[in-house]
Amino acid sequence: MADSVANAAFYFGAVEALRRACRARRHGEPDAPDLGALFERVRALHKCLTFINALDRRVSTTRIAPVA
């Protein structure tokens, strides 16, 4: 449960940062990332989320033997 909450917080933070960067670019802010940098963030986020999801599936399918 704690891992799920931590993952949800990570997802939210990562997507929120990307949203703010896109908004800064759209508004023409001088320190906003260019389109290539935004695409790179999306690629990196995708790789990270794929890794986290794979870990979640691996942990959730691991069976723990009951203690006798």
C-alpha positions, 0 to 999 in steps of 0.5 A: 500500500505504501509503495502504491501511494509513493508511486502515485505521488511520483506520477503526479509530481512528474506529470505536474512538472511536465505540464508546467514546462509545457505551459511555460513553453506555450506562454513563451517564457524565456527559461522554458525548455524547447520542444526537443527537451520536452520530448526527452522528458516524456521519453525519460518519464515513459522509461521510468514509469515502465520500470516502476510498473514492472516492479509493481507487477513483479512484487504483486505476483510474488507469493510469500509462503505462510509461516507455520 
